[in-house]
C-alpha cells in the first residue's frame, strides 16, 4: 500500500519536492502551497507523513508542526529547508517526530525519500499524547475507589446493551490511567487493559465529541499499530466519561472487525451511554462515601460503651 505524503512548499518549489517523493516506490505525494491548503488537505484525506519548507507564504514550518499537533498528532514531519537549525525554535517540536534536512546538501533529494520512510516506520508508537491538565485528571480519577465500588454487574449489563444496540463485535467501558487503559466491562472480547500507547482512547479522550474511525487502515495514527491489528480492530467510536469537574476519566467505546461509520444520531446515543456509565460510577461512589462515616461512628460508639 502506497504511503501518502503531504508536501508543503512555495509554488516555485513544491512540484520538485513532490516529484522527489513520487520517485520512491513506497510514497505518493499530494501538494500544498500554503498553510491554509495544508490544513484543508489534512482534514480531507489521511496522510502518513509531511514534508514542509520552513518559509511559506502564510506562515512557517513551525505552523505546520502546530497544525499536525492539532489535526494529526502522530504524523511525522520532515522540515526540508535551507534555513539553518539555529534560526528555528526547535523547542516547538516537542512530542512530534520532526526531522531536519538541509535542502542545500548535494544528496538532499536522494536522502529525502529514505528519511521520510524511516520516520514513518518509527512513528507508529512514539509514546502518547496527554491533556495539558493530566495531573488534575489523574487526581480526579483516583478519587473514585473503583476496587470497592459494586459496579461490575451494572457495567456488564450496560456493555451488553451497547453491543446489541449498535450491532458491533465489541463494546467496552474503560478508565484511562496514567500508563494504561483498564477495562471495567467488555462485551465481545476478554480484555483487561491496554497500554496508553496502544489504545485509541488516549486520542478519543482529547476530543470533546465522539471520535469515529471508520477504518484504521486509512488513519495514520493507528494503521501501523500492531496491537490493534492483532485484536482485529478495524473501526472504532468512543465517547467521553466526564466527571462533574469536567475531567475525562474514561471512555465508552464500540469496535468492529469491519469498516463502518456512525451517524450523528448514533454518536449522540453513544454519548448518552457514556453519561449513563458516569452516573452509575457517581452513584456508587456517593453510596460508598455515605456508608463510611456511619461505619466509623458505629465503631466509636461501641468502643465507648
C-alpha positions, 0 to 999 in steps of 0.5 A: 500500500502506497504511503501518502505524503503531504508536501508543503512548499512555495509554488516555485518549489513544491512540484520538485519536492513532490516529484522527489517523493513520487520517485520512491516506490513506497510514497505518493505525494499530494501538494500544498502551497500554503498553510491554509491548503495544508490544513484543508488537505489534512482534514480531507484525506489521511496522510502518513507523513509531511514534508514542509519548507520552513518559509511559506507564504502564510506562515512557517514550518513551525505552523505546520508542526502546530497544525499536525499537533492539532489535526494529526498528532502522530504524523511525522514531519520532515522540515526540508529547508535551507534555513539553518537549525539555529534560526528555528525554535526547535523547542516547538517540536516537542512530542512530534517526530520532526526531522531536519534536512538541509535542502542545500546538501548535494544528496538532499533529494536522494536522502529525502525519500529514505528519511521520510520512510524511516520516520514513518516506520518509527512513528507508529508508537512514539509514546502518547499524547496527554491533556495539558491538565493530566495531573488534575485528571489523574487526581480526579480519577483516583478519587473514585475507589473503583476496587470497592465500588459494586459496579461490575454487574451494572457495567456488564449489563450496560456493555451488553446493551451497547453491543446489541444496540449498535450491532458491533463485535465489541463494546467496552467501558474503560478508565484511562490511567496514567500508563494504561487503559483498564477495562471495567466491562467488555462485551465481545472480547476478554480484555483487561487493559491496554497500554496508553500507547496502544489504545485509541482512547488516549486520542478519543479522550482529547476530543470533546465529541465522539471520535469515529474511525471508520477504518484504521487502515486509512488513519495514520495514527493507528494503521501501523499499530500492531496491537490493534491489528492483532485484536482485529480492530478495524473501526472504532467510536468512543465517547467521553466519561466526564466527571462533574469537574469536567475531567475525562476519566474514561471512555465508552467505546464500540469496535468492529472487525469491519469498516463502518461509520456512525451517524450523528444520531448514533454518536449522540446515543453513544454519548448518552451511554457514556453519561449513563456509565458516569452516573452509575460510577457517581452513584456508587461512589456517593453510596460508598462515601455515605456508608463510611462515616456511619461505619466509623461512628458505629465503631466509636460508639461501641468502643465507648460503651 
